[in-house]
């Protein structure tokens, strides 16, 4: 696992709604399943054991992996020891990261997180040789070794490592890049996190942290939305030089790494990590951009009409529809809504999801200092995932719960593959989460018969889909422009602001007016900082799930079993292998158009309601 990179983290909170309600008692994490505390003897022993194991692996195998490959039992021993070490390191890293996310404003937690990152970097530097030397084993020697019945299980891991070989540097350079990550990218990531958490926004005479401030953009009161937007713009603008520096520095850091590793395109390293071909992503992006007019432009024009306006202000984009009911969900109602929807599809899926509630694997309440957004962190196969939410009771918060539980179920099922092969490429990691949302939406829609309530639910789902597909492809397009331009020199804040406005204008259309101050709204999206080009994974997952759900609606008995088998595969199969049992092929451009057609059909239904 990569320190600081949260699998399944979805952050675009101006695309989420919020509100204050009596939500009932909500769970908070119990991290004792990892370690009792950050000062515990168990944690200290694991750190010492990890350092010792790393030294032992280096002593026994550094410079000897090719020789070990000629003795399959010896190579098997090396891989198993390396795998066990990865689990222990991942457990330590997960504990530190989750403790930090729960309150990034706490200096003691911040120091602990930084110290752990440093210690783990030192330990992993010792074993950095291991995958590098595996890639130096001749193909025929490795193929002979993989005929060993127990080593054969690790074939997908070896094959994934081989894909990294063309971009691999000499051992000394790899170690330098690795060790300097703590004072390089890792330090800039931490600066972004702690700065964003510390910002305060004065709205109507009260100070708010970023999470509740962003939630003003979804108020029913237009003046509150305007006030929230103006406060966000003011503070973002006051700090824009810092966020510009962070963005320039990290983009240059990535350019240096890409140049040394001989990646040609700015997103090639992400495609490799996602195990997806650049051509497939290009087809997705091209298809989505071609459909902007028929999806986002059309929907926002319809929404402007509902508001009695020629165009929506940017702070109206995610406002609740006027004169339509929008209910709040207590935590207990949200839990039953999602688990019932999961159970109708698969009792096993619902049972796994239920563990998160029963065993304090979820941290749900909004708290001062808590990281904004939502994520499901897989931790390691010897433990279990943890879900973070900022639950405030609105329908989209229920959908976020369904989304993150989808990740959690996927991660639990994939754990059978072990530490080296459980992680799923991000494109497919979003499949289970979006499918969980779709199950929940369909269950709610099925029991909603009153016209105005149905309209509100359909509109909410369309907006979620636009935010997941159109908005994330716009984010990806923005990132491409920033990273491409950065190769020619440092960018000013005004240049980045202009790129942001250009892509937002293209994706949202003329029915949304991007007013003064919106040019700064790029600066709070953490994916740009933590995981460059991650965002297209959401669009990939949404379109894939739309096609997958259509198969499910017309499938005979056995679909849920095949679906759970797909999740259990973890990172052991390419997306083409995983989708083949469902008759789907992501390399076909029509595949993406069919997925987008599902969104368009929902907009059709909304238009018919107005006819």
Buried (B, 14 or more C-beta within 10 A) or exposed (E): BEBBBBBBBBBBBBBBBBBEBEBEEBBBBEBEBBBEEBEBEEBEEBBEEBBEBBEBBBEEBBEBBBEBBEEBEBBBBBBBBBBBBBBBBBBBBBBBBBBBBBBBBBEEBBEBBBEBBBBBBBBBBBBBBBBBBBBBBEEEBBEEBBEBEEBEBBBBBBBBBBEBEEBBBEBEEBBEBBBBBBEBBBBBBBBBBBBBBEBEBBBEEEEBBBBBBBBBBBBEEBEBBBBBBBBBBBBBBEBBEBBBBBBBBBBBBBBEBBEEBEBEBBBBBBBBBBBBBBEBBBBBBEBBBEBBEBBBBBBBBBBBEBBEEEBBBBBBBBBBBEEBEBEBBBBEBBBEBBBBBBBBBBEBBBEBBBBBBEEBBBBBBBBEBBBBBBBBBBBBBBBBBBBBBBBBBBBBBBBBBBBBBBBBBBBBBBBEBBBBBBBBBBBBBBBBBBBBBBBBBBBBBEEBEEEEBBBBBBBBBBBBBBBBBBBBBBBBBBBBBBBBBBEEEBBEBEBBBEBBBBBBBBBBBEBBBBBEBBBBBBBBBBBBBBBBBBBBBBBBBBBBBBBBBBBBEEBEEEBBEBBBEBBBBBBBBBBBEBBEBBEBBBEEEEBBBBBBBBBBEBBEEBEEBEE
